[in-house]
Every structure is written in structure tokens, then in C-alpha cells.
Amino acid sequence: MNKIKKVALGILMAGLAFGFSAFTTVKKRNVLIYYKVDTTYPSATDPRGYMYYEGDMCASGGNTCSAQWDIGTHVPPVGDGEPLPTTGVTFQTGSVYSGHVDL
């Protein structure tokens, strides 16, 4: 009977360890702010026309200055002026900042 208790306790401990690890695993997301520099594509949810800039480029007046995008598995931009990939990206609802880009 002592052996059965040890096996049961071992299985219980393994289950608890696995269960707690599910809550400590962090999914890495690549959510970045991109600026709408080309208004040929006026929709905020259209990835065309967005470029990455490290600093704040927004000025007042206008509909869409910037929005947050999850770039998924794409490599994050390393410099200013890199365009947002047009596929494999996800628009973050509620992240649009109104205004226009002041270059």
C-alpha cells in the first residue's frame, strides 16, 4: 500500500507542476506602432501605407495617424521608414490614434 501512495503522490505532483506551468508560459507578441504615411489607402485596418518610426510622428488634424499591429513571425523593423508587411499581420482593434503624420 505504501508503494501505491508514493506513485499517486508522484502523479499528483507532476500534474500540479504541469498545471502551474500553463499559467506562467508567456506568448511573445510583436505588437508595434506603425504610422499611416500614405493616405492612398485611407482605411485604418488596411496594412498598406503604414511605416515604422521609432519616435512620435503624429500631429493634430486628420483621421488616421498611427495604429498598433501584431507583426506575428515577421522580423521587427530595425530602422525608421520600414513598411508594415502586407500579409501575416493583425490590426489591433481600438489602437488607432487620430491625426496625421508629420514627417
C-alpha positions as CSV (number, residue, x, y, z in Angstrom):
1,M,0.0,0.0,0.0
2,N,2.9,2.4,0.7
3,K,4.2,2.0,-2.9
4,I,0.7,2.9,-4.3
5,K,0.6,6.1,-2.2
6,K,4.1,7.1,-3.4
7,V,3.0,6.6,-7.0
8,A,-0.2,8.5,-6.5
9,L,1.7,11.4,-4.8
10,G,4.2,11.4,-7.7
11,I,1.4,11.6,-10.3
12,L,-0.3,14.4,-8.3
13,M,2.9,16.4,-8.1
14,A,3.6,16.0,-11.8
15,G,0.0,17.1,-12.6
16,L,0.3,20.2,-10.4
17,A,3.7,21.2,-11.9
18,F,2.3,20.9,-15.4
19,G,-0.9,22.8,-14.4
20,F,1.0,25.7,-12.9
21,S,3.4,25.9,-15.9
22,A,0.5,26.5,-18.2
23,F,-0.2,29.8,-16.4
24,T,3.5,31.0,-16.4
25,T,4.1,30.5,-20.1
26,V,4.1,33.8,-21.9
27,K,3.2,34.0,-25.5
28,K,5.5,36.5,-27.1
29,R,3.8,39.1,-29.3
30,N,5.3,41.6,-31.6
31,V,2.8,44.5,-31.3
32,L,4.3,47.7,-32.7
33,I,3.1,51.1,-33.6
34,Y,3.1,51.9,-37.3
35,Y,2.3,55.3,-38.9
36,K,0.0,55.8,-41.8
37,V,2.2,57.8,-44.2
38,D,0.4,57.0,-47.4
39,T,-3.2,58.1,-47.4
40,T,-3.9,56.5,-50.8
41,Y,-5.2,53.6,-48.7
42,P,-7.4,55.6,-46.2
43,S,-8.7,52.6,-44.2
44,A,-7.0,52.3,-40.8
45,T,-7.3,48.5,-41.0
46,D,-5.5,48.3,-44.4
47,P,-1.8,47.5,-43.8
48,R,-0.8,49.3,-47.0
49,G,0.6,52.8,-46.4
50,Y,2.0,52.2,-42.9
51,M,5.6,52.6,-42.0
52,Y,7.6,52.2,-38.8
53,Y,9.1,55.1,-37.0
54,E,10.6,54.9,-33.5
55,G,9.6,58.4,-32.3
56,D,6.2,60.0,-32.1
57,M,5.3,61.3,-35.6
58,C,1.7,62.4,-35.0
59,A,0.3,65.9,-35.4
60,S,-3.2,67.0,-34.8
61,G,-5.7,67.1,-37.7
62,G,-6.6,64.1,-39.8
63,N,-8.3,60.7,-39.4
64,T,-5.5,58.1,-39.0
65,C,-2.0,58.9,-37.8
66,S,-1.0,55.5,-36.3
67,A,-2.2,52.1,-35.2
68,Q,-0.8,49.1,-33.4
69,W,-0.2,46.0,-35.5
70,D,0.9,42.5,-34.4
71,I,3.5,41.5,-36.9
72,G,3.4,37.9,-36.0
73,T,6.5,36.0,-37.1
74,H,8.0,38.8,-39.1
75,V,11.3,40.3,-38.0
76,P,10.8,43.6,-36.1
77,P,12.0,46.7,-38.0
78,V,15.5,47.9,-37.3
79,G,15.2,51.4,-38.6
80,D,12.8,54.2,-39.4
81,G,10.8,54.1,-42.7
82,E,10.4,50.3,-42.9
83,P,7.0,49.4,-44.3
84,L,4.5,47.2,-42.5
85,P,4.3,43.8,-44.1
86,T,1.0,43.4,-46.0
87,T,0.5,39.8,-45.1
88,G,0.7,37.9,-41.8
89,V,-0.1,41.0,-39.7
90,T,-3.0,41.6,-37.4
91,F,-4.6,45.0,-36.8
92,Q,-5.2,45.7,-33.0
93,T,-8.7,46.9,-32.6
94,G,-9.1,50.2,-30.7
95,S,-5.5,51.2,-31.3
96,V,-6.0,54.0,-33.9
97,Y,-4.6,57.4,-33.0
98,S,-6.2,60.2,-35.0
99,G,-4.2,62.9,-36.6
100,H,-1.7,62.9,-39.4
101,V,2.0,62.0,-39.8
102,D,4.3,65.0,-39.5
103,L,7.5,64.0,-41.4
